Amino acid sequence: MASVQRYNLAQIVYEDNQITTDTFKTTRKLDSEEYTASNSYNPYAVNLSKETFEWEMSDIDPKFRSFFEEMMDKQKANPDDLAMVATYDYNPETGDIVEDDVYDGAYITEISKENANKPFSVKGGALRKL
């Protein structure tokens, strides 16, 4: 029996540049505050508020470090000029790579550097999911 290979790709697009990676993770978070009998008039309830989107690319080729460093510097200078991130998955029925999620207003919060000649990671967030 042949094994099925599944792909999980992501593409970050900023200005006229784009980088595609196959090691990408997204996290959807929802801020919450729990109310218990000792601290609320409405015990055993939860208040759900702000939703955030976080992403992480890892194992990025060191030749792209300057792209991400420049992107981070530019977003500090102009927070309205942000990137777009799209994720893609493998459809086993058709064998195609299909778009999964698109995040608009993507920004960088962290660039890791273990060694100048080794792959690195980039973490960030996004303003909204389209």
BALOBA-1460 file (C-alpha; in Angstrom, 3 decimals):
// residues 130
<rec num="1" residu="m" x="0.000" y="0.000" z="0.000"/>
<rec num="2" residu="a" x="1.418" y="3.374" z="-0.987"/>
<rec num="3" residu="s" x="1.664" y="6.085" z="1.622"/>
<rec num="4" residu="v" x="-0.016" y="9.426" z="1.078"/>
<rec num="5" residu="q" x="2.182" y="12.479" z="1.430"/>
<rec num="6" residu="r" x="0.455" y="15.561" z="2.774"/>
<rec num="7" residu="y" x="1.782" y="19.031" z="2.139"/>
<rec num="8" residu="n" x="1.428" y="22.057" z="4.362"/>
<rec num="9" residu="l" x="2.842" y="25.116" z="2.662"/>
<rec num="10" residu="a" x="2.728" y="28.789" z="3.536"/>
<rec num="11" residu="q" x="3.560" y="31.829" z="1.502"/>
<rec num="12" residu="i" x="4.320" y="35.263" z="2.913"/>
<rec num="13" residu="v" x="3.909" y="38.164" z="0.510"/>
<rec num="14" residu="y" x="5.378" y="41.576" z="1.295"/>
<rec num="15" residu="e" x="5.757" y="44.392" z="-1.209"/>
<rec num="16" residu="d" x="7.071" y="42.742" z="-4.419"/>
<rec num="17" residu="n" x="8.605" y="39.737" z="-2.636"/>
<rec num="18" residu="q" x="7.257" y="36.378" z="-1.603"/>
<rec num="19" residu="i" x="8.735" y="33.443" z="0.293"/>
<rec num="20" residu="t" x="7.259" y="29.955" z="0.519"/>
<rec num="21" residu="t" x="7.992" y="27.568" z="3.365"/>
<rec num="22" residu="d" x="6.821" y="24.093" z="4.271"/>
<rec num="23" residu="t" x="7.254" y="24.417" z="8.025"/>
<rec num="24" residu="f" x="4.454" y="26.692" z="9.166"/>
<rec num="25" residu="k" x="2.132" y="26.779" z="12.164"/>
<rec num="26" residu="t" x="-0.840" y="29.015" z="12.970"/>
<rec num="27" residu="t" x="-2.509" y="29.564" z="16.316"/>
<rec num="28" residu="r" x="-5.934" y="31.095" z="16.865"/>
<rec num="29" residu="k" x="-6.368" y="32.509" z="20.378"/>
<rec num="30" residu="l" x="-9.357" y="33.899" z="22.212"/>
<rec num="31" residu="d" x="-8.846" y="35.949" z="25.375"/>
<rec num="32" residu="s" x="-11.062" y="34.762" z="28.189"/>
<rec num="33" residu="e" x="-11.873" y="35.651" z="31.776"/>
<rec num="34" residu="e" x="-13.583" y="33.131" z="34.022"/>
<rec num="35" residu="y" x="-15.963" y="34.215" z="36.754"/>
<rec num="36" residu="t" x="-16.310" y="32.085" z="39.869"/>
<rec num="37" residu="a" x="-18.600" y="32.351" z="42.877"/>
<rec num="38" residu="s" x="-15.962" y="34.181" z="44.885"/>
<rec num="39" residu="n" x="-15.273" y="36.997" z="42.398"/>
<rec num="40" residu="s" x="-18.489" y="37.679" z="40.468"/>
<rec num="41" residu="y" x="-22.207" y="38.376" z="40.740"/>
<rec num="42" residu="n" x="-22.588" y="36.016" z="37.783"/>
<rec num="43" residu="p" x="-20.672" y="32.921" z="38.971"/>
<rec num="44" residu="y" x="-19.431" y="30.111" z="36.768"/>
<rec num="45" residu="a" x="-19.458" y="32.080" z="33.552"/>
<rec num="46" residu="v" x="-16.851" y="33.137" z="31.049"/>
<rec num="47" residu="n" x="-16.264" y="36.418" z="29.251"/>
<rec num="48" residu="l" x="-14.776" y="35.904" z="25.787"/>
<rec num="49" residu="s" x="-13.132" y="38.919" z="24.209"/>
<rec num="50" residu="k" x="-10.339" y="39.644" z="21.751"/>
<rec num="51" residu="e" x="-9.377" y="37.040" z="19.153"/>
<rec num="52" residu="t" x="-5.782" y="36.969" z="17.915"/>
<rec num="53" residu="f" x="-3.917" y="35.084" z="15.199"/>
<rec num="54" residu="e" x="-0.308" y="34.015" z="15.622"/>
<rec num="55" residu="w" x="1.942" y="32.257" z="13.141"/>
<rec num="56" residu="e" x="5.405" y="30.743" z="13.050"/>
<rec num="57" residu="m" x="7.668" y="29.797" z="10.151"/>
<rec num="58" residu="s" x="10.639" y="27.614" z="10.931"/>
<rec num="59" residu="d" x="13.577" y="26.048" z="9.106"/>
<rec num="60" residu="i" x="13.914" y="29.099" z="6.843"/>
<rec num="61" residu="d" x="16.987" y="29.200" z="4.613"/>
<rec num="62" residu="p" x="19.538" y="31.750" z="5.946"/>
<rec num="63" residu="k" x="19.623" y="33.508" z="2.549"/>
<rec num="64" residu="f" x="16.163" y="34.930" z="3.381"/>
<rec num="65" residu="r" x="17.205" y="36.463" z="6.710"/>
<rec num="66" residu="s" x="17.713" y="39.926" z="5.184"/>
<rec num="67" residu="f" x="14.164" y="39.827" z="3.727"/>
<rec num="68" residu="f" x="12.638" y="39.260" z="7.175"/>
<rec num="69" residu="e" x="14.980" y="41.724" z="8.916"/>
<rec num="70" residu="e" x="14.055" y="44.420" z="6.380"/>
<rec num="71" residu="m" x="10.354" y="43.593" z="6.691"/>
<rec num="72" residu="m" x="10.526" y="43.934" z="10.477"/>
<rec num="73" residu="d" x="12.348" y="47.281" z="10.220"/>
<rec num="74" residu="k" x="9.849" y="48.629" z="7.677"/>
<rec num="75" residu="q" x="6.824" y="47.590" z="9.736"/>
<rec num="76" residu="k" x="8.256" y="49.465" z="12.744"/>
<rec num="77" residu="a" x="8.585" y="52.585" z="10.617"/>
<rec num="78" residu="n" x="5.158" y="52.177" z="8.981"/>
<rec num="79" residu="p" x="2.743" y="49.860" z="10.871"/>
<rec num="80" residu="d" x="0.141" y="50.253" z="8.104"/>
<rec num="81" residu="d" x="2.394" y="48.513" z="5.544"/>
<rec num="82" residu="l" x="1.979" y="44.864" z="6.525"/>
<rec num="83" residu="a" x="2.243" y="41.526" z="4.745"/>
<rec num="84" residu="m" x="-0.189" y="38.792" z="3.736"/>
<rec num="85" residu="v" x="0.240" y="35.123" z="4.629"/>
<rec num="86" residu="a" x="-1.544" y="32.309" z="2.810"/>
<rec num="87" residu="t" x="-1.486" y="28.633" z="3.793"/>
<rec num="88" residu="y" x="-1.934" y="25.716" z="1.411"/>
<rec num="89" residu="d" x="-2.782" y="22.051" z="1.973"/>
<rec num="90" residu="y" x="-2.748" y="18.905" z="-0.116"/>
<rec num="91" residu="n" x="-6.148" y="17.654" z="-1.315"/>
<rec num="92" residu="p" x="-5.885" y="13.833" z="-1.376"/>
<rec num="93" residu="e" x="-8.960" y="13.495" z="-3.602"/>
<rec num="94" residu="t" x="-7.619" y="15.634" z="-6.458"/>
<rec num="95" residu="g" x="-3.879" y="15.595" z="-5.743"/>
<rec num="96" residu="d" x="-3.821" y="19.404" z="-5.884"/>
<rec num="97" residu="i" x="-2.357" y="21.980" z="-3.547"/>
<rec num="98" residu="v" x="-5.270" y="24.181" z="-2.446"/>
<rec num="99" residu="e" x="-5.430" y="27.437" z="-0.529"/>
<rec num="100" residu="d" x="-6.456" y="26.884" z="3.072"/>
<rec num="101" residu="d" x="-6.302" y="30.149" z="5.048"/>
<rec num="102" residu="v" x="-5.334" y="33.743" z="4.255"/>
<rec num="103" residu="y" x="-4.167" y="36.169" z="6.947"/>
<rec num="104" residu="d" x="-4.091" y="39.889" z="6.195"/>
<rec num="105" residu="g" x="-2.096" y="42.462" z="8.113"/>
<rec num="106" residu="a" x="0.631" y="39.978" z="9.015"/>
<rec num="107" residu="y" x="3.503" y="41.331" z="11.072"/>
<rec num="108" residu="i" x="6.721" y="39.971" z="12.580"/>
<rec num="109" residu="t" x="7.221" y="39.865" z="16.348"/>
<rec num="110" residu="e" x="10.347" y="37.700" z="16.589"/>
<rec num="111" residu="i" x="13.246" y="36.514" z="14.440"/>
<rec num="112" residu="s" x="15.387" y="33.793" z="15.974"/>
<rec num="113" residu="k" x="19.056" y="33.347" z="15.182"/>
<rec num="114" residu="e" x="20.984" y="30.351" z="16.404"/>
<rec num="115" residu="n" x="23.835" y="30.564" z="13.921"/>
<rec num="116" residu="a" x="24.380" y="32.755" z="10.848"/>
<rec num="117" residu="n" x="24.682" y="29.710" z="8.571"/>
<rec num="118" residu="k" x="21.781" y="27.662" z="9.979"/>
<rec num="119" residu="p" x="18.034" y="27.834" z="9.315"/>
<rec num="120" residu="f" x="16.109" y="30.282" z="11.470"/>
<rec num="121" residu="s" x="12.528" y="30.890" z="12.635"/>
<rec num="122" residu="v" x="10.150" y="33.840" z="12.389"/>
<rec num="123" residu="k" x="7.117" y="34.436" z="14.605"/>
<rec num="124" residu="g" x="4.362" y="36.945" z="14.104"/>
<rec num="125" residu="g" x="0.708" y="37.771" z="14.213"/>
<rec num="126" residu="a" x="-2.030" y="38.942" z="11.891"/>
<rec num="127" residu="l" x="-4.811" y="41.490" z="12.174"/>
<rec num="128" residu="r" x="-7.482" y="39.336" z="10.544"/>
<rec num="129" residu="k" x="-8.211" y="36.073" z="8.830"/>
<rec num="130" residu="l" x="-9.916" y="36.479" z="5.452"/>
